[in-house]
Amino acid sequence: MDAATPRSPLLACQGATQSGRSPLGPITGAIEPGERLLIVGAQAPEILRWWVRLSEPTAGDVLVQGQRVQTLDPVALRRRVAWVAPRSTLLAPTVAATLAYPLALLGQDSRAIEAAIQETCDRFGIP
């Protein structure tokens, strides 16, 4: 794909609301592939629930790569999304083991898991 070819955003919320209200105000935006988004606030998890089909907006659309989430497999969607709880706890006794756990569930080999752990630790300055 060349730079001039338009791409569908990874995630787009187009006027999505719940009972006439949006959890973060009027939401019309997109996350492009490779970008990361941090949403902070008590109501922010609503967008995540929309994205992985745990709930649906009563108006507007939530799109993943140009497709309405209602047409996509919810299990496949949930495998692509990570949520960090405000008061998270480790799934294992170390940060490395916690990072490795979901990758092992996905069936990644040990070398790929080690590389991902190292990259994450380097990126966020985790010793």
N, C-alpha and C positions, 0 to 999 in steps of 0.2 A: 504494500500500500504506500503510495507516495504522499508527500506532505500536503498536496492539494486535495486529496480524497477526504471528504468529510467522514468523521467517525461518530458513532453513537456514543453518548456518555455512558460510563459504567453505571451510574445511578442518576436518575433525574426525578425530581418531585415537581409536578406541574400543578400548582394551585391546590395541593393536597390539604384537606382539612378533616377534622373529626367533629361531627355535629356543628358545623359552621365555624369552628375555631381550629387554628393550626397551633400545634404545641410551641412553635417558635416564631409565630407571626406568619405573614404570607410567605410561603416557601415556593419559589420557582428558581431552581438552580440545578447544577450538575456537578458530579465528580467525574473527572476524566480518568481514563486508565493510567495507572502509575501514581496518581495523586492520593493523598491521605487526607482525611477529614476528622477533625475533633469537634464534637458537639458537646457543650457543657450546659447543664441545666437540669432541673428536676423533670421536665417533660421531654427531654431529648431522647430517651429510649423509645418514644412513640415512633420516631422515624425508623429506628432499627426494627421495631415490630412490623411496620409497614413493609420494609424492605424484604424481610424473611417470611412474610405472610403469617405472622402470628396474630395480626389484626389487619384491617383494611380501612383506608380513609373512607369517609362517607361521601366525599366529593373529591374531584381532581384525580390525577393519575400518579402512580409511582412506576417508573420504567427502569429496567435493567437492560443496558445495551439496546435501547430502542423498543423493547418488548414490555408490555404491561406485566407486572409481577403475577397477576392472577392467571396468566397463561403458562407460567413456568413451574417447574417441579420445586416444591418448597424445600425438600431435603437437599437438592442440589444448591439452592440459594443459600441455605444455612451453612453449608460446608465452605462457602466463599467469604463469610463474614465473621469478624471477631468483635466481641464486645468486651470492654474492660470495665468492670464494676468499680464504682467510686471507692468502695472498701473491699478490694479484692484480697483473696487469700490464695496461697500457692496450692496447686494440686499435688505437689510433691515437695520433698524436703529442701530442694535447691531450685534456683531460678532455671538452671540448665535443664533439669528434669521436667520442670513445669513447661518450658518452651518445647521440649521434645515430645511431650505427651500427644498433642493433637497431630503432630507430623507423623508419629508412629501409627496413630489411628488411620491416617490417610494412606498408610502402606509405604511411606518413603523409606529408602534404605538408610543405613546408619551413617554413611558418608554424607549424604544430602542433609540429614538431620544435623550432624555436627557442623557442616558449613552454614546452615541457616542459624544455628545457635550462635556461632562465632560472629556472623554478620550482625545479628541483632544486638549482641553484647557490645560489639564495637560501635555500632550506630548510637546506642543509648548510654555508652560509658559504664556498662555493668561489668564489674570485675569478675 
